[in-house]
Amino acid sequence: MIFYFSLNVTYHDFQQFYRGEVNKVEVHDRNGRTLWIHGRHFRRFLTRSGIVGQFKMEINAQGELVSLCKL
């Protein structure tokens, strides 16, 4: 299954993940579905501006992450 979504999280807000205050990021895909994605999957996209952009995520039939890429 493939999901498309936007994400706009400031660097400051993402620090909550590193401090252990939160571990999942809530996003809403283009079809309005709510997804909870573990923050570790977004680490490679973090910049001084935070995490900003359009993303494509693929999961398998068991709900496991297959791929996550920034478009």
TITIGU-516939 format. One record per atom (N, C-alpha, C, O, CB): residue number from 0; chain; atom name; x, y, z. Coordinates in nm, 3 decimals, m for minus. Glycine has a CB too. Example, Ala and Ser with C-alpha at 12.3 -4.5 7.8 and 13.67 -1.06 7.14 Angstrom:
2
(0, 'A', 'N', (1.319, m0.569, 0.780))
(0, 'A', 'CA', (1.230, m0.450, 0.780))
(0, 'A', 'C', (1.320, m0.330, 0.780))
(0, 'A', 'O', (1.424, m0.332, 0.846))
(0, 'A', 'CB', (1.131, m0.447, 0.905))
(1, 'A', 'N', (1.285, m0.225, 0.708))
(1, 'A', 'CA', (1.367, m0.106, 0.714))
(1, 'A', 'C', (1.290, 0.003, 0.787))
(1, 'A', 'O', (1.341, 0.114, 0.804))
(1, 'A', 'CB', (1.408, m0.060, 0.572))
// end
This chain:
71
(0, 'A', 'N', (0.084, m0.116, 0.000))
(0, 'A', 'CA', (0.000, 0.000, 0.000))
(0, 'A', 'C', (0.090, 0.124, 0.000))
(0, 'A', 'O', (0.193, 0.127, 0.068))
(0, 'A', 'CB', (m0.097, m0.001, 0.122))
(1, 'A', 'N', (0.051, 0.224, m0.074))
(1, 'A', 'CA', (0.131, 0.346, m0.087))
(1, 'A', 'C', (0.050, 0.465, m0.035))
(1, 'A', 'O', (m0.069, 0.478, m0.062))
(1, 'A', 'CB', (0.174, 0.369, m0.234))
(2, 'A', 'N', (0.119, 0.551, 0.040))
(2, 'A', 'CA', (0.059, 0.671, 0.097))
(2, 'A', 'C', (0.141, 0.792, 0.056))
(2, 'A', 'O', (0.264, 0.786, 0.049))
(2, 'A', 'CB', (0.049, 0.661, 0.252))
(3, 'A', 'N', (0.073, 0.902, 0.028))
(3, 'A', 'CA', (0.138, 1.030, m0.001))
(3, 'A', 'C', (0.093, 1.130, 0.105))
(3, 'A', 'O', (m0.025, 1.138, 0.138))
(3, 'A', 'CB', (0.104, 1.080, m0.146))
(4, 'A', 'N', (0.187, 1.207, 0.157))
(4, 'A', 'CA', (0.152, 1.305, 0.260))
(4, 'A', 'C', (0.254, 1.417, 0.263))
(4, 'A', 'O', (0.366, 1.403, 0.214))
(4, 'A', 'CB', (0.142, 1.238, 0.398))
(5, 'A', 'N', (0.213, 1.529, 0.324))
(5, 'A', 'CA', (0.300, 1.644, 0.346))
(5, 'A', 'C', (0.342, 1.643, 0.492))
(5, 'A', 'O', (0.269, 1.594, 0.578))
(5, 'A', 'CB', (0.230, 1.778, 0.308))
(6, 'A', 'N', (0.460, 1.697, 0.517))
(6, 'A', 'CA', (0.506, 1.709, 0.655))
(6, 'A', 'C', (0.578, 1.842, 0.670))
(6, 'A', 'O', (0.660, 1.880, 0.586))
(6, 'A', 'CB', (0.598, 1.590, 0.695))
(7, 'A', 'N', (0.547, 1.911, 0.778))
(7, 'A', 'CA', (0.612, 2.038, 0.809))
(7, 'A', 'C', (0.632, 2.043, 0.960))
(7, 'A', 'O', (0.545, 2.089, 1.033))
(7, 'A', 'CB', (0.527, 2.160, 0.757))
(8, 'A', 'N', (0.747, 1.996, 1.005))
(8, 'A', 'CA', (0.781, 1.990, 1.147))
(8, 'A', 'C', (0.907, 2.073, 1.168))
(8, 'A', 'O', (1.007, 2.051, 1.099))
(8, 'A', 'CB', (0.800, 1.842, 1.196))
(9, 'A', 'N', (0.904, 2.165, 1.261))
(9, 'A', 'CA', (1.022, 2.247, 1.286))
(9, 'A', 'C', (1.132, 2.163, 1.351))
(9, 'A', 'O', (1.105, 2.058, 1.410))
(9, 'A', 'CB', (0.987, 2.368, 1.375))
(10, 'A', 'N', (1.253, 2.210, 1.340))
(10, 'A', 'CA', (1.366, 2.143, 1.405))
(10, 'A', 'C', (1.342, 2.134, 1.555))
(10, 'A', 'O', (1.365, 2.030, 1.616))
(10, 'A', 'CB', (1.499, 2.219, 1.376))
(11, 'A', 'N', (1.294, 2.243, 1.613))
(11, 'A', 'CA', (1.265, 2.247, 1.757))
(11, 'A', 'C', (1.162, 2.141, 1.796))
(11, 'A', 'O', (1.180, 2.070, 1.895))
(11, 'A', 'CB', (1.215, 2.386, 1.797))
(12, 'A', 'N', (1.053, 2.131, 1.720))
(12, 'A', 'CA', (0.949, 2.033, 1.752))
(12, 'A', 'C', (1.000, 1.890, 1.738))
(12, 'A', 'O', (0.960, 1.803, 1.815))
(12, 'A', 'CB', (0.829, 2.054, 1.662))
(13, 'A', 'N', (1.087, 1.865, 1.640))
(13, 'A', 'CA', (1.138, 1.729, 1.621))
(13, 'A', 'C', (1.232, 1.689, 1.734))
(13, 'A', 'O', (1.257, 1.570, 1.755))
(13, 'A', 'CB', (1.209, 1.717, 1.487))
(14, 'A', 'N', (1.285, 1.786, 1.806))
(14, 'A', 'CA', (1.372, 1.755, 1.919))
(14, 'A', 'C', (1.297, 1.677, 2.028))
(14, 'A', 'O', (1.361, 1.608, 2.109))
(14, 'A', 'CB', (1.431, 1.884, 1.978))
(15, 'A', 'N', (1.166, 1.686, 2.032))
(15, 'A', 'CA', (1.087, 1.608, 2.127))
(15, 'A', 'C', (1.111, 1.459, 2.107))
(15, 'A', 'O', (1.109, 1.382, 2.203))
(15, 'A', 'CB', (0.938, 1.639, 2.112))
(16, 'A', 'N', (1.133, 1.419, 1.983))
(16, 'A', 'CA', (1.163, 1.279, 1.954))
(16, 'A', 'C', (1.296, 1.239, 2.017))
(16, 'A', 'O', (1.306, 1.133, 2.080))
(16, 'A', 'CB', (1.166, 1.255, 1.802))
(17, 'A', 'N', (1.397, 1.323, 2.001))
(17, 'A', 'CA', (1.529, 1.292, 2.056))
(17, 'A', 'C', (1.530, 1.292, 2.209))
(17, 'A', 'O', (1.608, 1.219, 2.270))
(17, 'A', 'CB', (1.631, 1.391, 2.005))
(18, 'A', 'N', (1.445, 1.371, 2.269))
(18, 'A', 'CA', (1.437, 1.376, 2.415))
(18, 'A', 'C', (1.352, 1.262, 2.471))
(18, 'A', 'O', (1.344, 1.245, 2.593))
(18, 'A', 'CB', (1.381, 1.510, 2.461))
(19, 'A', 'N', (1.289, 1.185, 2.384))
(19, 'A', 'CA', (1.207, 1.072, 2.427))
(19, 'A', 'C', (1.067, 1.111, 2.469))
(19, 'A', 'O', (0.994, 1.030, 2.526))
(19, 'A', 'CB', (1.274, 1.003, 2.540))
(20, 'A', 'N', (1.028, 1.234, 2.442))
(20, 'A', 'CA', (0.895, 1.280, 2.480))
(20, 'A', 'C', (0.787, 1.224, 2.387))
(20, 'A', 'O', (0.674, 1.201, 2.429))
(20, 'A', 'CB', (0.890, 1.434, 2.479))
(21, 'A', 'N', (0.823, 1.201, 2.264))
(21, 'A', 'CA', (0.733, 1.140, 2.165))
(21, 'A', 'C', (0.815, 1.041, 2.083))
(21, 'A', 'O', (0.937, 1.053, 2.075))
(21, 'A', 'CB', (0.665, 1.248, 2.072))
(22, 'A', 'N', (0.747, 0.943, 2.023))
(22, 'A', 'CA', (0.822, 0.851, 1.938))
(22, 'A', 'C', (0.759, 0.834, 1.801))
(22, 'A', 'O', (0.820, 0.777, 1.711))
(22, 'A', 'CB', (0.833, 0.717, 2.005))
(23, 'A', 'N', (0.637, 0.884, 1.784))
(23, 'A', 'CA', (0.572, 0.872, 1.654))
(23, 'A', 'C', (0.526, 1.007, 1.603))
(23, 'A', 'O', (0.491, 1.096, 1.680))
(23, 'A', 'CB', (0.453, 0.775, 1.661))
(24, 'A', 'N', (0.526, 1.019, 1.472))
(24, 'A', 'CA', (0.482, 1.140, 1.405))
(24, 'A', 'C', (0.345, 1.111, 1.344))
(24, 'A', 'O', (0.328, 1.012, 1.273))
(24, 'A', 'CB', (0.586, 1.187, 1.295))
(25, 'A', 'N', (0.249, 1.197, 1.371))
(25, 'A', 'CA', (0.116, 1.181, 1.313))
(25, 'A', 'C', (0.108, 1.262, 1.184))
(25, 'A', 'O', (0.139, 1.381, 1.182))
(25, 'A', 'CB', (0.006, 1.227, 1.414))
(26, 'A', 'N', (0.067, 1.195, 1.077))
(26, 'A', 'CA', (0.048, 1.263, 0.949))
(26, 'A', 'C', (m0.088, 1.222, 0.893))
(26, 'A', 'O', (m0.146, 1.121, 0.933))
(26, 'A', 'CB', (0.163, 1.229, 0.849))
(27, 'A', 'N', (m0.136, 1.301, 0.800))
(27, 'A', 'CA', (m0.261, 1.270, 0.730))
(27, 'A', 'C', (m0.229, 1.260, 0.582))
(27, 'A', 'O', (m0.174, 1.354, 0.523))
(27, 'A', 'CB', (m0.372, 1.379, 0.758))
(28, 'A', 'N', (m0.263, 1.148, 0.523))
(28, 'A', 'CA', (m0.231, 1.131, 0.381))
(28, 'A', 'C', (m0.330, 1.209, 0.295))
(28, 'A', 'O', (m0.424, 1.271, 0.345))
(28, 'A', 'CB', (m0.233, 0.981, 0.343))
(29, 'A', 'N', (m0.307, 1.205, 0.165))
(29, 'A', 'CA', (m0.389, 1.283, 0.071))
(29, 'A', 'C', (m0.536, 1.242, 0.072))
(29, 'A', 'O', (m0.623, 1.318, 0.030))
(29, 'A', 'CB', (m0.335, 1.269, m0.069))
(30, 'A', 'N', (m0.563, 1.120, 0.121))
(30, 'A', 'CA', (m0.702, 1.071, 0.127))
(30, 'A', 'C', (m0.765, 1.091, 0.264))
(30, 'A', 'O', (m0.874, 1.041, 0.290))
(30, 'A', 'CB', (m0.707, 0.924, 0.090))
(31, 'A', 'N', (m0.695, 1.163, 0.352))
(31, 'A', 'CA', (m0.749, 1.193, 0.483))
(31, 'A', 'C', (m0.724, 1.088, 0.590))
(31, 'A', 'O', (m0.771, 1.103, 0.703))
(31, 'A', 'CB', (m0.893, 1.215, 0.470))
(32, 'A', 'N', (m0.652, 0.982, 0.556))
(32, 'A', 'CA', (m0.623, 0.879, 0.655))
(32, 'A', 'C', (m0.513, 0.926, 0.750))
(32, 'A', 'O', (m0.418, 0.992, 0.708))
(32, 'A', 'CB', (m0.581, 0.747, 0.587))
(33, 'A', 'N', (m0.527, 0.892, 0.877))
(33, 'A', 'CA', (m0.427, 0.926, 0.978))
(33, 'A', 'C', (m0.326, 0.815, 0.988))
(33, 'A', 'O', (m0.361, 0.698, 1.003))
(33, 'A', 'CB', (m0.493, 0.953, 1.115))
(34, 'A', 'N', (m0.198, 0.851, 0.980))
(34, 'A', 'CA', (m0.089, 0.755, 0.990))
(34, 'A', 'C', (0.000, 0.793, 1.107))
(34, 'A', 'O', (0.025, 0.911, 1.129))
(34, 'A', 'CB', (m0.007, 0.749, 0.858))
(35, 'A', 'N', (0.048, 0.694, 1.181))
(35, 'A', 'CA', (0.144, 0.715, 1.289))
(35, 'A', 'C', (0.273, 0.647, 1.247))
(35, 'A', 'O', (0.278, 0.525, 1.232))
(35, 'A', 'CB', (0.090, 0.658, 1.427))
(36, 'A', 'N', (0.378, 0.727, 1.226))
(36, 'A', 'CA', (0.504, 0.675, 1.174))
(36, 'A', 'C', (0.613, 0.703, 1.277))
(36, 'A', 'O', (0.625, 0.815, 1.327))
(36, 'A', 'CB', (0.539, 0.740, 1.036))
(37, 'A', 'N', (0.692, 0.601, 1.307))
(37, 'A', 'CA', (0.798, 0.618, 1.406))
(37, 'A', 'C', (0.894, 0.727, 1.359))
(37, 'A', 'O', (0.934, 0.729, 1.242))
(37, 'A', 'CB', (0.873, 0.484, 1.431))
(38, 'A', 'N', (0.932, 0.816, 1.450))
(38, 'A', 'CA', (1.018, 0.929, 1.418))
(38, 'A', 'C', (1.153, 0.890, 1.361))
(38, 'A', 'O', (1.213, 0.967, 1.286))
(38, 'A', 'CB', (1.038, 1.010, 1.539))
(39, 'A', 'N', (1.204, 0.772, 1.396))
(39, 'A', 'CA', (1.336, 0.731, 1.346))
(39, 'A', 'C', (1.342, 0.727, 1.194))
(39, 'A', 'O', (1.449, 0.743, 1.135))
(39, 'A', 'CB', (1.374, 0.595, 1.402))
(40, 'A', 'N', (1.227, 0.706, 1.130))
(40, 'A', 'CA', (1.224, 0.698, 0.984))
(40, 'A', 'C', (1.245, 0.834, 0.918))
(40, 'A', 'O', (1.274, 0.842, 0.799))
(40, 'A', 'CB', (1.092, 0.639, 0.939))
(41, 'A', 'N', (1.230, 0.941, 0.995))
(41, 'A', 'CA', (1.244, 1.076, 0.941))
(41, 'A', 'C', (1.380, 1.139, 0.969))
(41, 'A', 'O', (1.408, 1.248, 0.920))
(41, 'A', 'CB', (1.136, 1.164, 0.995))
(42, 'A', 'N', (1.464, 1.074, 1.047))
(42, 'A', 'CA', (1.594, 1.133, 1.085))
(42, 'A', 'C', (1.675, 1.181, 0.965))
(42, 'A', 'O', (1.735, 1.288, 0.969))
(42, 'A', 'CB', (1.675, 1.032, 1.163))
(43, 'A', 'N', (1.678, 1.103, 0.860))
(43, 'A', 'CA', (1.762, 1.140, 0.744))
(43, 'A', 'C', (1.709, 1.262, 0.669))
(43, 'A', 'O', (1.780, 1.319, 0.586))
(43, 'A', 'CB', (1.771, 1.022, 0.649))
(44, 'A', 'N', (1.586, 1.301, 0.696))
(44, 'A', 'CA', (1.528, 1.417, 0.629))
(44, 'A', 'C', (1.539, 1.544, 0.713))
(44, 'A', 'O', (1.499, 1.652, 0.667))
(44, 'A', 'CB', (1.384, 1.390, 0.596))
(45, 'A', 'N', (1.591, 1.534, 0.835))
(45, 'A', 'CA', (1.597, 1.648, 0.925))
(45, 'A', 'C', (1.707, 1.746, 0.885))
(45, 'A', 'O', (1.822, 1.707, 0.865))
(45, 'A', 'CB', (1.619, 1.601, 1.068))
(46, 'A', 'N', (1.670, 1.872, 0.873))
(46, 'A', 'CA', (1.765, 1.980, 0.844))
(46, 'A', 'C', (1.749, 2.086, 0.952))
(46, 'A', 'O', (1.667, 2.071, 1.043))
(46, 'A', 'CB', (1.743, 2.041, 0.699))
(47, 'A', 'N', (1.824, 2.192, 0.942))
(47, 'A', 'CA', (1.810, 2.304, 1.037))
(47, 'A', 'C', (1.671, 2.366, 1.031))
(47, 'A', 'O', (1.625, 2.427, 1.127))
(47, 'A', 'CB', (1.916, 2.411, 1.010))
(48, 'A', 'N', (1.605, 2.350, 0.918))
(48, 'A', 'CA', (1.469, 2.402, 0.902))
(48, 'A', 'C', (1.364, 2.306, 0.957))
(48, 'A', 'O', (1.248, 2.342, 0.970))
(48, 'A', 'CB', (1.440, 2.432, 0.756))
(49, 'A', 'N', (1.405, 2.186, 0.987))
(49, 'A', 'CA', (1.312, 2.083, 1.033))
(49, 'A', 'C', (1.293, 1.978, 0.926))
(49, 'A', 'O', (1.385, 1.946, 0.852))
(49, 'A', 'CB', (1.177, 2.144, 1.072))
(50, 'A', 'N', (1.173, 1.926, 0.918))
(50, 'A', 'CA', (1.137, 1.829, 0.815))
(50, 'A', 'C', (1.021, 1.888, 0.737))
(50, 'A', 'O', (0.910, 1.899, 0.789))
(50, 'A', 'CB', (1.101, 1.688, 0.876))
(51, 'A', 'N', (1.048, 1.925, 0.615))
(51, 'A', 'CA', (0.948, 1.992, 0.533))
(51, 'A', 'C', (0.945, 1.928, 0.396))
(51, 'A', 'O', (1.050, 1.911, 0.333))
(51, 'A', 'CB', (0.977, 2.144, 0.523))
(52, 'A', 'N', (0.826, 1.892, 0.348))
(52, 'A', 'CA', (0.816, 1.841, 0.212))
(52, 'A', 'C', (0.703, 1.744, 0.193))
(52, 'A', 'O', (0.622, 1.719, 0.282))
(52, 'A', 'CB', (0.944, 1.776, 0.174))
(53, 'A', 'N', (0.700, 1.690, 0.073))
(53, 'A', 'CA', (0.604, 1.589, 0.032))
(53, 'A', 'C', (0.674, 1.454, 0.039))
(53, 'A', 'O', (0.790, 1.442, m0.001))
(53, 'A', 'CB', (0.547, 1.617, m0.113))
(54, 'A', 'N', (0.603, 1.353, 0.089))
(54, 'A', 'CA', (0.662, 1.221, 0.108))
(54, 'A', 'C', (0.575, 1.113, 0.047))
(54, 'A', 'O', (0.454, 1.128, 0.030))
(54, 'A', 'CB', (0.684, 1.194, 0.255))
(55, 'A', 'N', (0.642, 1.004, 0.014))
(55, 'A', 'CA', (0.576, 0.883, m0.035))
(55, 'A', 'C', (0.621, 0.769, 0.056))
(55, 'A', 'O', (0.741, 0.748, 0.075))
(55, 'A', 'CB', (0.611, 0.853, m0.188))
(56, 'A', 'N', (0.526, 0.696, 0.112))
(56, 'A', 'CA', (0.557, 0.584, 0.199))
(56, 'A', 'C', (0.488, 0.458, 0.148))
(56, 'A', 'O', (0.371, 0.461, 0.111))
(56, 'A', 'CB', (0.515, 0.615, 0.345))
(57, 'A', 'N', (0.562, 0.350, 0.146))
(57, 'A', 'CA', (0.506, 0.221, 0.107))
(57, 'A', 'C', (0.517, 0.125, 0.225))
(57, 'A', 'O', (0.622, 0.115, 0.289))
(57, 'A', 'CB', (0.578, 0.164, m0.019))
(58, 'A', 'N', (0.408, 0.055, 0.252))
(58, 'A', 'CA', (0.408, m0.048, 0.356))
(58, 'A', 'C', (0.365, m0.180, 0.294))
(58, 'A', 'O', (0.295, m0.182, 0.192))
(58, 'A', 'CB', (0.316, m0.008, 0.475))
(59, 'A', 'N', (0.406, m0.291, 0.356))
(59, 'A', 'CA', (0.367, m0.422, 0.306))
(59, 'A', 'C', (0.234, m0.465, 0.369))
(59, 'A', 'O', (0.174, m0.389, 0.445))
(59, 'A', 'CB', (0.476, m0.526, 0.335))
(60, 'A', 'N', (0.190, m0.586, 0.339))
(60, 'A', 'CA', (0.061, m0.636, 0.387))
(60, 'A', 'C', (0.057, m0.650, 0.540))
(60, 'A', 'O', (m0.051, m0.649, 0.599))
(60, 'A', 'CB', (0.031, m0.770, 0.324))
(61, 'A', 'N', (0.174, m0.662, 0.603))
(61, 'A', 'CA', (0.182, m0.673, 0.749))
(61, 'A', 'C', (0.191, m0.537, 0.818))
(61, 'A', 'O', (0.200, m0.530, 0.941))
(61, 'A', 'CB', (0.302, m0.758, 0.787))
(62, 'A', 'N', (0.189, m0.430, 0.739))
(62, 'A', 'CA', (0.196, m0.295, 0.795))
(62, 'A', 'C', (0.336, m0.248, 0.823))
(62, 'A', 'O', (0.355, m0.147, 0.891))
(62, 'A', 'CB', (0.117, m0.288, 0.919))
(63, 'A', 'N', (0.436, m0.319, 0.772))
(63, 'A', 'CA', (0.576, m0.282, 0.793))
(63, 'A', 'C', (0.623, m0.187, 0.684))
(63, 'A', 'O', (0.583, m0.200, 0.568))
(63, 'A', 'CB', (0.666, m0.408, 0.797))
(64, 'A', 'N', (0.706, m0.094, 0.722))
(64, 'A', 'CA', (0.759, 0.005, 0.628))
(64, 'A', 'C', (0.849, m0.062, 0.524))
(64, 'A', 'O', (0.942, m0.134, 0.559))
(64, 'A', 'CB', (0.838, 0.114, 0.703))
(65, 'A', 'N', (0.820, m0.039, 0.398))
(65, 'A', 'CA', (0.903, m0.088, 0.289))
(65, 'A', 'C', (0.995, 0.025, 0.241))
(65, 'A', 'O', (1.114, 0.004, 0.220))
(65, 'A', 'CB', (0.815, m0.141, 0.172))
(66, 'A', 'N', (0.938, 0.145, 0.224))
(66, 'A', 'CA', (1.018, 0.259, 0.180))
(66, 'A', 'C', (0.951, 0.389, 0.222))
(66, 'A', 'O', (0.829, 0.397, 0.238))
(66, 'A', 'CB', (1.039, 0.255, 0.027))
(67, 'A', 'N', (1.036, 0.490, 0.239))
(67, 'A', 'CA', (0.990, 0.626, 0.269))
(67, 'A', 'C', (1.084, 0.719, 0.195))
(67, 'A', 'O', (1.205, 0.718, 0.218))
(67, 'A', 'CB', (0.988, 0.656, 0.424))
(68, 'A', 'N', (1.029, 0.800, 0.107))
(68, 'A', 'CA', (1.115, 0.892, 0.032))
(68, 'A', 'C', (1.048, 1.029, 0.022))
(68, 'A', 'O', (0.926, 1.043, 0.026))
(68, 'A', 'CB', (1.145, 0.836, m0.110))
(69, 'A', 'N', (1.135, 1.127, 0.010))
(69, 'A', 'CA', (1.088, 1.264, m0.007))
(69, 'A', 'C', (1.076, 1.289, m0.156))
(69, 'A', 'O', (1.167, 1.258, m0.233))
(69, 'A', 'CB', (1.185, 1.369, 0.062))
(70, 'A', 'N', (0.964, 1.346, m0.196))
(70, 'A', 'CA', (0.939, 1.371, m0.339))
(70, 'A', 'C', (0.994, 1.505, m0.383))
(70, 'A', 'O', (0.982, 1.541, m0.500))
(70, 'A', 'CB', (0.790, 1.364, m0.370))
// end
